[in-house]
Structures are given as structure tokens and as C-alpha cells.
Amino acid sequence: MTFNPPIRKRRRAFTLVEVLAAMLFMAIVIPVAMQGLHVASLAGEVAQRKMVAARIANKVLNELKVTGQLQNSGQSGVVLENGLPFRWSVKNEMWTEDPLVQMTVATLIVSFSAQGKSYDVRLSTLQAPQTQL
């Protein structure tokens, strides 16, 4: 009769050094990933609000042009879109690119904020001086 000792199966597990290395790696990667998510969130929010601001600028500029009020500099107002305020103002300047042509540049500026920072969108058009009939 022969005696065979029981065969021990070797247990496999992570060593303390491997666990500490993984934790160190996670401690470095997680803050960087969170910062990346924050930047992406801000970029998405700003892009969406810039799109809305550009649409508002186009609408207000067209309304002022049709009603003949685009010549009046210093106009301003607020448009609420989805509960968010978009402030607009008009600025008129002489067009200096061609001194022979008496035209003005009307610039409509729409300002808004996203995550505590201020941004604006500018939309400009050339206009000839109004003639008296």
C-alpha cells in the first residue's frame, strides 16, 4: 500500500504590490478623466448656447432691418429661450474698407453665460444709408 499525499492546488491572487500599483494608477487616471468630462460638458453647453444665440441674432437683425430700426445704434433687449436670458445690443459703425461708398456696419451682439463664464456671438451686416423719398 502506497501513501500519496494530497496534492495542494496553488491559489492565485494579487500581491500587495500589484494592488497598490493598481490603486496608484486609478488615483492618477480618475482625476484626469473627470477633468476631461468637465471640459467636454462645458464645450457641449457652450456650443448649444452659441447655436441658440446665433439664431436669436439672425432673427433680431432681420426684424430690425425690416422695421427700419437697424439704423438706430444703442438698441438692446433680452430674449428668453428655454428659460435662459440672451441679451442683445446693436452697434453701428462707418464701413472703412471702401472710402468711396458711404455704408455702415450694423453689428448685433448676443451675450450669454455658460457654467459661470460669459460668451457672446456677433452678427454683422452692411447697410446703405436710407434715402428720403
ABEGO torsion letter per residue (X at the ends): XBBBBBBBBBBBBBBAAAAAAAAAAAAAAAAAAAAAAAAAAAAAAAAAAAAAAAAAAAAAAAAAAAAGAAABBGBBBBBBBGGBBBBBBBBBBBBAABAABBBBBBBBBBBBBBGGBBBBBBBBBBBBBBBBX
